[in-house]
Structures are given as C-alpha cells and as structure tokens.
Amino acid sequence: MSAHQDAVTITAYPDGPLLVRGAAVLETSDGEPIEVTRRTVALCRCGLSTIKPFCDGTHKASGFRTDA
C-alpha cells in the first residue's frame, strides 16, 4: 500500500458535513473509539444530527450555513 493510499483527508463541504476519507481513527471526547465501518464518513457540523458524530442530512432542512 502506498503512502497516498494511507493518507487521511478531511474535506469541509460548504453548508454541509466534514467528509473524512481514509483510515482515520475517530474517538469520543473521553478517548473511547467510535466504530467506523466505511473508509469514507461524513461528520456532522450543524449539531442537529440524530446519529452524531455522523451526518444524517439534517443540515439541509435546518438551513445550516458555513463560511467554508
């Protein structure tokens, strides 16, 4: 596996989630692991998702807006 394939990227989508690609390790604020079953996950930025820390699309209906 090349270094490029191991890289983790985080992309902030305008008015939407953070898209995390790669073998990222996600943890709670207490350091507990969060199970990730995909190599790409969307993390909530609006704070309204019912499946936090993951995005459930609620940002669209709520009118959430970002600068980035």
C-alpha contacts under 8 A as a table, 3 or more apart, distances in Angstrom:
res1	aa1	res2	aa2	distance
1	M	5	Q	6.32
1	M	6	D	7.24
2	S	5	Q	5.32
2	S	6	D	6.63
3	A	6	D	5.09
3	A	7	A	6.33
4	H	7	A	5.22
5	Q	22	G	7.53
6	D	22	G	6.55
6	D	23	A	6.76
7	A	22	G	6.12
7	A	23	A	7.53
8	V	20	V	7.04
8	V	21	R	5.57
8	V	22	G	4.51
8	V	23	A	6.23
8	V	24	A	6.06
9	T	19	L	7.98
9	T	20	V	5.78
9	T	21	R	5.23
9	T	22	G	6.64
10	I	18	L	6.35
10	I	19	L	5.54
10	I	20	V	4.53
10	I	21	R	6.43
11	T	18	L	5.52
11	T	19	L	5.08
11	T	20	V	6.58
12	A	16	G	7.35
12	A	17	P	6.32
12	A	18	L	4.53
12	A	19	L	6.41
12	A	68	A	6.54
13	Y	16	G	5.07
13	Y	17	P	5.75
13	Y	18	L	6.12
13	Y	19	L	7.30
13	Y	68	A	7.06
14	P	17	P	7.85
14	P	65	R	7.36
14	P	66	T	5.96
14	P	67	D	7.15
14	P	68	A	5.47
15	D	59	H	7.44
15	D	60	K	7.97
15	D	64	F	5.85
15	D	65	R	4.44
15	D	66	T	4.90
15	D	67	D	7.85
15	D	68	A	7.69
16	G	44	C	7.66
16	G	45	R	6.87
16	G	46	C	7.66
16	G	59	H	6.42
16	G	60	K	7.66
16	G	64	F	7.44
16	G	65	R	7.57
16	G	66	T	7.62
17	P	42	A	5.72
17	P	43	L	5.36
17	P	44	C	5.07
17	P	45	R	5.42
17	P	46	C	7.76
17	P	55	C	6.37
18	L	42	A	5.53
18	L	43	L	5.03
18	L	44	C	6.72
18	L	45	R	6.92
19	L	40	T	6.90
19	L	41	V	5.80
19	L	42	A	4.48
19	L	43	L	6.33
20	V	24	A	7.42
20	V	39	R	7.95
20	V	40	T	5.52
20	V	41	V	5.30
20	V	42	A	6.21
20	V	43	L	7.45
21	R	24	A	7.36
21	R	39	R	5.80
21	R	40	T	4.39
21	R	41	V	6.70
22	G	39	R	5.15
22	G	40	T	6.35
23	A	39	R	6.07
24	A	39	R	7.98
25	V	33	P	7.48
25	V	34	I	7.80
26	L	33	P	6.01
26	L	34	I	5.36
26	L	35	E	7.56
26	L	36	V	7.63
27	E	30	D	7.52
27	E	31	G	5.24
27	E	32	E	5.22
27	E	33	P	4.36
27	E	34	I	5.19
28	T	31	G	5.16
28	T	32	E	5.17
28	T	33	P	6.37
28	T	34	I	6.58
29	S	32	E	7.43
36	V	39	R	7.73
36	V	41	V	7.84
38	R	41	V	6.51
41	V	54	F	7.25
42	A	54	F	5.67
42	A	55	C	5.46
43	L	52	K	7.56
43	L	53	P	5.59
43	L	54	F	4.33
43	L	55	C	5.07
44	C	47	G	6.23
44	C	48	L	7.71
44	C	49	S	6.43
44	C	52	K	6.51
44	C	53	P	5.72
44	C	54	F	5.19
44	C	55	C	4.26
44	C	56	D	7.58
45	R	55	C	7.74
46	C	49	S	7.38
46	C	59	H	5.90
46	C	64	F	6.19
47	G	52	K	7.76
48	L	58	T	6.33
48	L	59	H	7.09
49	S	52	K	5.53
49	S	53	P	7.61
49	S	54	F	7.09
49	S	55	C	5.74
49	S	56	D	5.47
49	S	57	G	7.24
49	S	58	T	5.81
49	S	59	H	7.73
50	T	56	D	6.84
51	I	54	F	5.53
51	I	55	C	6.75
51	I	56	D	6.50
52	K	55	C	6.61
55	C	58	T	7.47
57	G	60	K	5.96
57	G	61	A	7.80
58	T	61	A	5.57
58	T	62	S	6.24
59	H	62	S	5.10
59	H	63	G	6.13
59	H	64	F	5.11
60	K	63	G	5.59
60	K	64	F	6.59
61	A	64	F	7.92
